[in-house]
Amino acid sequence: MTSVSGDFDLSMDELRVVARYVAETAQEVLPVFEDANPGDTRPRAAIDAAWEFVNGAPRTRLQRVTSMDAHRAAQETATETARLAAQAAGDAASAAYLHPIAKAHQVGHILRAAANVPRIAEIDAGEDPSAGNRAIEEARERATPVLIDILQRYPLAPSGRSRAAQLMAALDTSLRGSSPAGTARTGG
């Protein structure tokens, strides 16, 4: 299968672009989890599974299972930063299964890991929002035009109550504003 269909089409190459973005992000913060949880390899296994897909392997049960395992590791860890890092790893593996449906929650599958990085930066900097702003800028700079095009097929990210959700909405707005057209599709 070369694409998946729903409200719009997503090609396997486009899914790999999303998975690469999420895997790069998750890999950046993986040491946060591993330092807090030596010996727990579940998040690393999820990132490895994401890279297999990114590098051309078909999406398989491996991505689904390792994603769920990393999310379980996130629930079991003791610190907020380790939880966010493990969650990002789980998101990397599950990016292979992004659904082409125009629902705002799908944006989380593209951007939640990238929003977790600035949240970790803020926590590490004593809740300094400028650390988060710098990390959002880095995430924006890493986004490719193809990733932004995919993002614009979805409605805007929901702005939630948590700081991570607020950071995700800010990143979403920044990315959509950086596109050549500068406009976003809202979908149905």
C-alpha positions as CSV (number, residue, x, y, z in Angstrom):
1,M,0.0,0.0,0.0
2,T,1.5,3.3,-1.1
3,S,-1.0,5.6,0.7
4,V,-3.7,5.6,3.3
5,S,-7.0,7.4,2.7
6,G,-9.6,9.0,4.9
7,D,-10.6,12.7,4.7
8,F,-7.5,13.1,2.6
9,D,-4.6,10.9,1.4
10,L,-1.3,10.4,3.1
11,S,1.4,8.6,1.2
12,M,3.9,6.3,3.0
13,D,6.6,8.8,2.1
14,E,4.6,11.5,3.9
15,L,4.1,9.3,6.9
16,R,7.9,8.7,6.9
17,V,8.4,12.5,7.0
18,V,6.2,12.8,10.0
19,A,7.8,9.7,11.7
20,R,11.3,11.2,11.0
21,Y,10.3,14.5,12.6
22,V,8.9,12.8,15.7
23,A,11.8,10.3,16.0
24,E,14.4,13.1,15.8
25,T,12.6,14.9,18.5
26,A,12.2,11.9,20.7
27,Q,15.8,10.9,20.3
28,E,16.9,14.3,21.5
29,V,15.2,13.8,24.9
30,L,15.6,10.0,25.3
31,P,18.6,10.5,27.7
32,V,16.2,12.3,30.1
33,F,14.2,9.1,30.4
34,E,17.2,6.8,30.4
35,D,19.0,8.8,33.1
36,A,16.0,8.6,35.4
37,N,15.3,4.9,34.5
38,P,18.5,3.0,33.8
39,G,17.8,-0.3,32.3
40,D,14.3,0.5,31.0
41,T,14.7,0.1,27.2
42,R,11.1,0.5,26.2
43,P,11.4,4.1,24.9
44,R,14.6,3.3,23.1
45,A,12.9,0.3,21.4
46,A,10.1,2.6,20.3
47,I,12.5,5.0,18.7
48,D,14.4,2.2,17.0
49,A,11.1,0.9,15.6
50,A,10.2,4.4,14.3
51,W,13.6,4.6,12.6
52,E,13.0,1.2,10.9
53,F,9.9,2.6,9.4
54,V,11.5,5.9,8.5
55,N,14.3,4.0,6.7
56,G,11.9,2.2,4.5
57,A,10.7,-0.9,6.4
58,P,6.9,-1.4,6.2
59,R,4.9,-0.3,9.2
60,T,4.1,-3.4,11.3
61,R,3.0,-4.5,14.6
62,L,6.4,-3.6,15.9
63,Q,5.6,0.1,15.8
64,R,2.3,-0.4,17.6
65,V,3.7,-2.6,20.3
66,T,6.8,-0.6,21.1
67,S,4.7,2.6,21.1
68,M,2.3,1.1,23.7
69,D,5.3,-0.1,25.7
70,A,6.9,3.3,25.7
71,H,3.7,4.9,26.8
72,R,3.4,2.4,29.7
73,A,7.0,3.4,30.6
74,A,5.9,7.0,30.6
75,Q,3.1,6.2,33.1
76,E,5.4,4.3,35.4
77,T,8.3,6.8,35.7
78,A,8.7,9.0,38.7
79,T,9.5,12.4,37.1
80,E,7.6,14.7,34.8
81,T,10.5,15.2,32.4
82,A,11.1,11.4,32.1
83,R,7.4,11.0,31.5
84,L,7.4,13.5,28.7
85,A,10.5,11.9,27.1
86,A,9.0,8.4,27.2
87,Q,5.8,9.8,25.8
88,A,7.7,11.4,22.9
89,A,9.4,8.0,22.2
90,G,6.0,6.3,22.1
91,D,4.7,9.0,19.7
92,A,7.7,8.3,17.4
93,A,6.7,4.7,16.9
94,S,3.0,5.5,16.5
95,A,3.7,8.2,13.9
96,A,3.7,5.4,11.3
97,Y,0.0,5.1,11.9
98,L,-1.1,8.7,11.7
99,H,-4.7,8.8,10.5
100,P,-5.7,10.9,7.6
101,I,-8.8,12.2,9.3
102,A,-9.5,15.9,9.8
103,K,-9.6,15.9,13.6
104,A,-7.7,18.2,15.8
105,H,-6.5,15.5,18.1
106,Q,-4.5,14.0,15.2
107,V,-2.2,17.0,15.3
108,G,-0.9,15.7,18.6
109,H,0.5,12.7,16.7
110,I,2.6,15.1,14.7
111,L,3.5,17.7,17.3
112,R,3.1,16.4,20.8
113,A,6.7,15.0,21.0
114,A,8.0,18.3,19.6
115,A,6.0,20.2,22.3
116,N,7.4,17.9,25.1
117,V,10.9,19.1,24.3
118,P,10.2,22.7,25.2
119,R,8.3,21.6,28.3
120,I,11.3,19.6,29.4
121,A,13.5,22.6,28.7
122,E,11.2,24.8,30.8
123,I,11.2,22.4,33.8
124,D,15.0,22.0,33.6
125,A,15.3,25.8,33.6
126,G,13.2,26.3,36.7
127,E,9.9,26.9,34.8
128,D,11.5,29.5,32.6
129,P,9.2,30.1,29.6
130,S,12.1,31.5,27.5
131,A,13.7,28.1,27.5
132,G,10.5,26.7,26.1
133,N,10.4,29.4,23.5
134,R,13.9,28.6,22.3
135,A,13.0,25.0,22.0
136,I,9.9,25.8,20.0
137,E,12.0,27.8,17.6
138,E,14.3,24.9,17.1
139,A,11.4,22.6,16.5
140,R,10.0,25.0,14.0
141,E,13.3,25.2,12.2
142,R,13.5,21.4,12.0
143,A,10.2,21.1,10.3
144,T,10.3,20.6,6.5
145,P,7.9,22.1,4.0
146,V,6.4,18.6,3.5
147,L,5.8,18.3,7.2
148,I,4.1,21.7,7.3
149,D,2.0,20.7,4.2
150,I,0.8,17.5,6.0
151,L,0.1,19.5,9.2
152,Q,-2.1,21.9,7.2
153,R,-4.4,19.1,6.2
154,Y,-5.5,19.0,9.8
155,P,-7.5,21.4,12.0
156,L,-5.5,23.6,14.4
157,A,-4.1,21.8,17.5
158,P,-6.5,22.1,20.4
159,S,-5.2,24.4,23.1
160,G,-5.5,22.5,26.3
161,R,-4.9,23.4,30.0
162,S,-1.6,21.7,30.4
163,R,1.6,23.6,29.6
164,A,2.6,21.0,27.1
165,A,-0.7,21.4,25.2
166,Q,-0.2,25.2,25.2
167,L,3.3,24.7,23.8
168,M,1.9,22.3,21.1
169,A,-0.7,24.9,20.1
170,A,2.1,27.6,19.9
171,L,4.3,25.4,17.8
172,D,1.3,24.5,15.5
173,T,0.5,28.2,15.0
174,S,4.2,29.0,14.4
175,L,4.5,26.2,11.8
176,R,1.4,27.2,9.9
177,G,2.5,30.8,9.9
178,S,5.9,29.8,8.4
179,S,4.4,28.1,5.4
180,P,4.6,29.8,2.0
181,A,0.9,30.3,1.9
182,G,0.7,31.3,5.6
183,T,-2.8,29.9,5.9
184,A,-4.1,26.7,7.4
185,R,-6.8,24.4,6.2
186,T,-9.3,23.7,8.9
187,G,-10.9,20.5,7.6
188,G,-14.3,19.2,8.8
